[in-house]
Amino acid sequence: MSVAGLTLIKRLALVIDDARITHVFYPVFPPDRNAGDVLEWLKDNPRND
């Protein structure tokens, strides 16, 4: 999308498990906290093999 002459790209983070999208983090905001949010979700939602 373009705003004030800038091209902005929407950000999202996906958790993919066995070629299936398990969880979507959207919007990614604030971007500096997203990695922590993903790690917390992964700890709370362990993969069941």
PDB file of N, CA, C and O in Angstrom:
ATOM      1  N   MET A   1       0.850  -1.161   0.000  1.00  0.00           N
ATOM      2  CA  MET A   1       0.000   0.000   0.000  1.00  0.00           C
ATOM      3  C   MET A   1       0.896   1.224   0.000  1.00  0.00           C
ATOM      4  O   MET A   1       2.030   1.157   0.475  1.00  0.00           O
ATOM      5  N   SER A   2       0.425   2.309  -0.508  1.00  0.00           N
ATOM      6  CA  SER A   2       1.204   3.540  -0.561  1.00  0.00           C
ATOM      7  C   SER A   2       0.580   4.589   0.339  1.00  0.00           C
ATOM      8  O   SER A   2      -0.630   4.811   0.305  1.00  0.00           O
ATOM      9  N   VAL A   3       1.417   5.234   1.150  1.00  0.00           N
ATOM     10  CA  VAL A   3       0.971   6.292   2.043  1.00  0.00           C
ATOM     11  C   VAL A   3       2.012   7.397   1.993  1.00  0.00           C
ATOM     12  O   VAL A   3       3.197   7.149   2.216  1.00  0.00           O
ATOM     13  N   ALA A   4       1.581   8.599   1.706  1.00  0.00           N
ATOM     14  CA  ALA A   4       2.467   9.769   1.683  1.00  0.00           C
ATOM     15  C   ALA A   4       3.708   9.517   0.829  1.00  0.00           C
ATOM     16  O   ALA A   4       4.812   9.922   1.194  1.00  0.00           O
ATOM     17  N   GLY A   5       3.525   8.852  -0.298  1.00  0.00           N
ATOM     18  CA  GLY A   5       4.645   8.591  -1.196  1.00  0.00           C
ATOM     19  C   GLY A   5       5.537   7.432  -0.784  1.00  0.00           C
ATOM     20  O   GLY A   5       6.535   7.157  -1.451  1.00  0.00           O
ATOM     21  N   LEU A   6       5.198   6.745   0.305  1.00  0.00           N
ATOM     22  CA  LEU A   6       5.976   5.596   0.771  1.00  0.00           C
ATOM     23  C   LEU A   6       5.247   4.307   0.416  1.00  0.00           C
ATOM     24  O   LEU A   6       4.019   4.251   0.470  1.00  0.00           O
ATOM     25  N   THR A   7       5.989   3.287   0.059  1.00  0.00           N
ATOM     26  CA  THR A   7       5.398   1.975  -0.158  1.00  0.00           C
ATOM     27  C   THR A   7       5.530   1.184   1.138  1.00  0.00           C
ATOM     28  O   THR A   7       6.639   0.912   1.598  1.00  0.00           O
ATOM     29  N   LEU A   8       4.406   0.822   1.716  1.00  0.00           N
ATOM     30  CA  LEU A   8       4.387   0.087   2.982  1.00  0.00           C
ATOM     31  C   LEU A   8       3.887  -1.325   2.725  1.00  0.00           C
ATOM     32  O   LEU A   8       2.941  -1.539   1.968  1.00  0.00           O
ATOM     33  N   ILE A   9       4.536  -2.278   3.364  1.00  0.00           N
ATOM     34  CA  ILE A   9       4.165  -3.677   3.209  1.00  0.00           C
ATOM     35  C   ILE A   9       3.597  -4.162   4.539  1.00  0.00           C
ATOM     36  O   ILE A   9       4.225  -4.000   5.585  1.00  0.00           O
ATOM     37  N   LYS A  10       2.419  -4.752   4.495  1.00  0.00           N
ATOM     38  CA  LYS A  10       1.832  -5.306   5.713  1.00  0.00           C
ATOM     39  C   LYS A  10       2.646  -6.518   6.139  1.00  0.00           C
ATOM     40  O   LYS A  10       3.106  -7.298   5.305  1.00  0.00           O
ATOM     41  N   ARG A  11       2.817  -6.663   7.445  1.00  0.00           N
ATOM     42  CA  ARG A  11       3.613  -7.758   7.969  1.00  0.00           C
ATOM     43  C   ARG A  11       2.733  -8.739   8.711  1.00  0.00           C
ATOM     44  O   ARG A  11       1.747  -8.372   9.349  1.00  0.00           O
ATOM     45  N   LEU A  12       3.126 -10.013   8.607  1.00  0.00           N
ATOM     46  CA  LEU A  12       2.475 -11.046   9.389  1.00  0.00           C
ATOM     47  C   LEU A  12       3.493 -12.139   9.668  1.00  0.00           C
ATOM     48  O   LEU A  12       4.527 -12.224   9.005  1.00  0.00           O
ATOM     49  N   ALA A  13       3.197 -12.959  10.638  1.00  0.00           N
ATOM     50  CA  ALA A  13       4.044 -14.105  10.965  1.00  0.00           C
ATOM     51  C   ALA A  13       3.159 -15.342  10.950  1.00  0.00           C
ATOM     52  O   ALA A  13       2.039 -15.322  11.459  1.00  0.00           O
ATOM     53  N   LEU A  14       3.667 -16.409  10.368  1.00  0.00           N
ATOM     54  CA  LEU A  14       2.924 -17.661  10.273  1.00  0.00           C
ATOM     55  C   LEU A  14       3.642 -18.761  11.042  1.00  0.00           C
ATOM     56  O   LEU A  14       4.871 -18.834  11.034  1.00  0.00           O
ATOM     57  N   VAL A  15       2.881 -19.602  11.695  1.00  0.00           N
ATOM     58  CA  VAL A  15       3.411 -20.841  12.266  1.00  0.00           C
ATOM     59  C   VAL A  15       2.917 -21.936  11.331  1.00  0.00           C
ATOM     60  O   VAL A  15       1.713 -22.125  11.160  1.00  0.00           O
ATOM     61  N   ILE A  16       3.861 -22.654  10.727  1.00  0.00           N
ATOM     62  CA  ILE A  16       3.520 -23.701   9.766  1.00  0.00           C
ATOM     63  C   ILE A  16       3.995 -25.035  10.318  1.00  0.00           C
ATOM     64  O   ILE A  16       5.159 -25.193  10.689  1.00  0.00           O
ATOM     65  N   ASP A  17       3.078 -25.988  10.365  1.00  0.00           N
ATOM     66  CA  ASP A  17       3.355 -27.301  10.931  1.00  0.00           C
ATOM     67  C   ASP A  17       2.923 -28.356   9.917  1.00  0.00           C
ATOM     68  O   ASP A  17       1.742 -28.452   9.586  1.00  0.00           O
ATOM     69  N   ASP A  18       3.863 -29.138   9.428  1.00  0.00           N
ATOM     70  CA  ASP A  18       3.573 -30.171   8.435  1.00  0.00           C
ATOM     71  C   ASP A  18       2.823 -29.604   7.224  1.00  0.00           C
ATOM     72  O   ASP A  18       1.821 -30.166   6.781  1.00  0.00           O
ATOM     73  N   ALA A  19       3.320 -28.494   6.707  1.00  0.00           N
ATOM     74  CA  ALA A  19       2.783 -27.837   5.508  1.00  0.00           C
ATOM     75  C   ALA A  19       1.380 -27.255   5.710  1.00  0.00           C
ATOM     76  O   ALA A  19       0.688 -26.961   4.735  1.00  0.00           O
ATOM     77  N   ARG A  20       0.961 -27.088   6.960  1.00  0.00           N
ATOM     78  CA  ARG A  20      -0.341 -26.482   7.254  1.00  0.00           C
ATOM     79  C   ARG A  20      -0.122 -25.266   8.141  1.00  0.00           C
ATOM     80  O   ARG A  20       0.697 -25.294   9.060  1.00  0.00           O
ATOM     81  N   ILE A  21      -0.856 -24.208   7.861  1.00  0.00           N
ATOM     82  CA  ILE A  21      -0.778 -23.017   8.704  1.00  0.00           C
ATOM     83  C   ILE A  21      -1.505 -23.316  10.007  1.00  0.00           C
ATOM     84  O   ILE A  21      -2.703 -23.597  10.019  1.00  0.00           O
ATOM     85  N   THR A  22      -0.756 -23.249  11.105  1.00  0.00           N
ATOM     86  CA  THR A  22      -1.292 -23.552  12.431  1.00  0.00           C
ATOM     87  C   THR A  22      -1.796 -22.293  13.124  1.00  0.00           C
ATOM     88  O   THR A  22      -2.804 -22.323  13.830  1.00  0.00           O
ATOM     89  N   HIS A  23      -1.084 -21.182  12.916  1.00  0.00           N
ATOM     90  CA  HIS A  23      -1.460 -19.934  13.587  1.00  0.00           C
ATOM     91  C   HIS A  23      -0.951 -18.757  12.771  1.00  0.00           C
ATOM     92  O   HIS A  23       0.096 -18.842  12.128  1.00  0.00           O
ATOM     93  N   VAL A  24      -1.695 -17.660  12.799  1.00  0.00           N
ATOM     94  CA  VAL A  24      -1.311 -16.438  12.099  1.00  0.00           C
ATOM     95  C   VAL A  24      -1.233 -15.301  13.111  1.00  0.00           C
ATOM     96  O   VAL A  24      -2.167 -15.080  13.882  1.00  0.00           O
ATOM     97  N   PHE A  25      -0.119 -14.587  13.102  1.00  0.00           N
ATOM     98  CA  PHE A  25       0.041 -13.390  13.910  1.00  0.00           C
ATOM     99  C   PHE A  25      -0.116 -12.198  12.970  1.00  0.00           C
ATOM    100  O   PHE A  25       0.750 -11.939  12.134  1.00  0.00           O
ATOM    101  N   TYR A  26      -1.230 -11.473  13.114  1.00  0.00           N
ATOM    102  CA  TYR A  26      -1.493 -10.317  12.270  1.00  0.00           C
ATOM    103  C   TYR A  26      -2.375  -9.366  13.039  1.00  0.00           C
ATOM    104  O   TYR A  26      -3.369  -9.806  13.616  1.00  0.00           O
ATOM    105  N   PRO A  27      -2.077  -8.132  13.076  1.00  0.00           N
ATOM    106  CA  PRO A  27      -0.910  -7.494  12.496  1.00  0.00           C
ATOM    107  C   PRO A  27       0.310  -7.708  13.380  1.00  0.00           C
ATOM    108  O   PRO A  27       0.186  -8.004  14.569  1.00  0.00           O
ATOM    109  N   VAL A  28       1.471  -7.557  12.794  1.00  0.00           N
ATOM    110  CA  VAL A  28       2.727  -7.627  13.535  1.00  0.00           C
ATOM    111  C   VAL A  28       2.976  -6.214  14.067  1.00  0.00           C
ATOM    112  O   VAL A  28       3.513  -5.356  13.366  1.00  0.00           O
ATOM    113  N   PHE A  29       2.574  -5.993  15.314  1.00  0.00           N
ATOM    114  CA  PHE A  29       2.763  -4.683  15.923  1.00  0.00           C
ATOM    115  C   PHE A  29       2.800  -4.826  17.423  1.00  0.00           C
ATOM    116  O   PHE A  29       1.951  -5.514  17.990  1.00  0.00           O
ATOM    117  N   PRO A  30       3.724  -4.222  18.068  1.00  0.00           N
ATOM    118  CA  PRO A  30       4.890  -3.573  17.495  1.00  0.00           C
ATOM    119  C   PRO A  30       5.882  -4.609  16.996  1.00  0.00           C
ATOM    120  O   PRO A  30       6.014  -5.675  17.598  1.00  0.00           O
ATOM    121  N   PRO A  31       6.584  -4.315  15.905  1.00  0.00           N
ATOM    122  CA  PRO A  31       7.457  -5.309  15.291  1.00  0.00           C
ATOM    123  C   PRO A  31       8.564  -5.808  16.211  1.00  0.00           C
ATOM    124  O   PRO A  31       8.999  -6.952  16.083  1.00  0.00           O
ATOM    125  N   ASP A  32       9.024  -4.978  17.128  1.00  0.00           N
ATOM    126  CA  ASP A  32      10.121  -5.407  18.008  1.00  0.00           C
ATOM    127  C   ASP A  32       9.639  -6.377  19.086  1.00  0.00           C
ATOM    128  O   ASP A  32      10.466  -6.967  19.781  1.00  0.00           O
ATOM    129  N   ARG A  33       8.334  -6.558  19.245  1.00  0.00           N
ATOM    130  CA  ARG A  33       7.799  -7.485  20.251  1.00  0.00           C
ATOM    131  C   ARG A  33       7.300  -8.779  19.641  1.00  0.00           C
ATOM    132  O   ARG A  33       7.008  -9.725  20.373  1.00  0.00           O
ATOM    133  N   ASN A  34       7.191  -8.851  18.316  1.00  0.00           N
ATOM    134  CA  ASN A  34       6.569  -9.996  17.663  1.00  0.00           C
ATOM    135  C   ASN A  34       7.306 -11.309  17.912  1.00  0.00           C
ATOM    136  O   ASN A  34       6.665 -12.335  18.139  1.00  0.00           O
ATOM    137  N   ALA A  35       8.622 -11.300  17.877  1.00  0.00           N
ATOM    138  CA  ALA A  35       9.377 -12.543  18.107  1.00  0.00           C
ATOM    139  C   ALA A  35       9.039 -13.116  19.479  1.00  0.00           C
ATOM    140  O   ALA A  35       8.869 -14.328  19.617  1.00  0.00           O
ATOM    141  N   GLY A  36       8.941 -12.268  20.487  1.00  0.00           N
ATOM    142  CA  GLY A  36       8.576 -12.726  21.825  1.00  0.00           C
ATOM    143  C   GLY A  36       7.162 -13.286  21.868  1.00  0.00           C
ATOM    144  O   GLY A  36       6.902 -14.276  22.551  1.00  0.00           O
ATOM    145  N   ASP A  37       6.248 -12.648  21.136  1.00  0.00           N
ATOM    146  CA  ASP A  37       4.871 -13.146  21.069  1.00  0.00           C
ATOM    147  C   ASP A  37       4.824 -14.537  20.440  1.00  0.00           C
ATOM    148  O   ASP A  37       4.105 -15.416  20.914  1.00  0.00           O
ATOM    149  N   VAL A  38       5.595 -14.729  19.372  1.00  0.00           N
ATOM    150  CA  VAL A  38       5.631 -16.029  18.694  1.00  0.00           C
ATOM    151  C   VAL A  38       6.225 -17.086  19.621  1.00  0.00           C
ATOM    152  O   VAL A  38       5.679 -18.184  19.731  1.00  0.00           O
ATOM    153  N   LEU A  39       7.328 -16.772  20.284  1.00  0.00           N
ATOM    154  CA  LEU A  39       7.942 -17.739  21.202  1.00  0.00           C
ATOM    155  C   LEU A  39       6.996 -18.112  22.339  1.00  0.00           C
ATOM    156  O   LEU A  39       6.915 -19.277  22.729  1.00  0.00           O
ATOM    157  N   GLU A  40       6.284 -17.124  22.869  1.00  0.00           N
ATOM    158  CA  GLU A  40       5.324 -17.408  23.944  1.00  0.00           C
ATOM    159  C   GLU A  40       4.214 -18.332  23.443  1.00  0.00           C
ATOM    160  O   GLU A  40       3.817 -19.261  24.146  1.00  0.00           O
ATOM    161  N   TRP A  41       3.710 -18.081  22.230  1.00  0.00           N
ATOM    162  CA  TRP A  41       2.668 -18.935  21.668  1.00  0.00           C
ATOM    163  C   TRP A  41       3.184 -20.356  21.476  1.00  0.00           C
ATOM    164  O   TRP A  41       2.485 -21.323  21.779  1.00  0.00           O
ATOM    165  N   LEU A  42       4.412 -20.480  20.971  1.00  0.00           N
ATOM    166  CA  LEU A  42       4.990 -21.814  20.756  1.00  0.00           C
ATOM    167  C   LEU A  42       5.146 -22.577  22.055  1.00  0.00           C
ATOM    168  O   LEU A  42       4.913 -23.785  22.088  1.00  0.00           O
ATOM    169  N   LYS A  43       5.536 -21.897  23.135  1.00  0.00           N
ATOM    170  CA  LYS A  43       5.669 -22.547  24.440  1.00  0.00           C
ATOM    171  C   LYS A  43       4.308 -23.004  24.958  1.00  0.00           C
ATOM    172  O   LYS A  43       4.187 -24.073  25.556  1.00  0.00           O
ATOM    173  N   ASP A  44       3.275 -22.172  24.719  1.00  0.00           N
ATOM    174  CA  ASP A  44       1.930 -22.500  25.202  1.00  0.00           C
ATOM    175  C   ASP A  44       1.206 -23.521  24.320  1.00  0.00           C
ATOM    176  O   ASP A  44       0.191 -24.087  24.727  1.00  0.00           O
ATOM    177  N   ASN A  45       1.723 -23.752  23.126  1.00  0.00           N
ATOM    178  CA  ASN A  45       1.073 -24.654  22.165  1.00  0.00           C
ATOM    179  C   ASN A  45       2.107 -25.630  21.580  1.00  0.00           C
ATOM    180  O   ASN A  45       2.424 -25.562  20.393  1.00  0.00           O
ATOM    181  N   PRO A  46       2.626 -26.528  22.410  1.00  0.00           N
ATOM    182  CA  PRO A  46       3.640 -27.455  21.901  1.00  0.00           C
ATOM    183  C   PRO A  46       3.063 -28.381  20.825  1.00  0.00           C
ATOM    184  O   PRO A  46       1.875 -28.705  20.825  1.00  0.00           O
ATOM    185  N   ARG A  47       3.915 -28.777  19.944  1.00  0.00           N
ATOM    186  CA  ARG A  47       3.506 -29.687  18.881  1.00  0.00           C
ATOM    187  C   ARG A  47       3.237 -31.071  19.465  1.00  0.00           C
ATOM    188  O   ARG A  47       4.020 -31.576  20.269  1.00  0.00           O
ATOM    189  N   ASN A  48       2.143 -31.670  19.063  1.00  0.00           N
ATOM    190  CA  ASN A  48       1.799 -33.015  19.525  1.00  0.00           C
ATOM    191  C   ASN A  48       2.157 -34.010  18.443  1.00  0.00           C
ATOM    192  O   ASN A  48       1.488 -34.067  17.411  1.00  0.00           O
ATOM    193  N   ASP A  49       3.193 -34.792  18.657  1.00  0.00           N
ATOM    194  CA  ASP A  49       3.617 -35.794  17.673  1.00  0.00           C
ATOM    195  C   ASP A  49       2.998 -37.140  17.972  1.00  0.00           C
ATOM    196  O   ASP A  49       3.241 -38.106  17.250  1.00  0.00           O
TER     197      ASP A  49
END
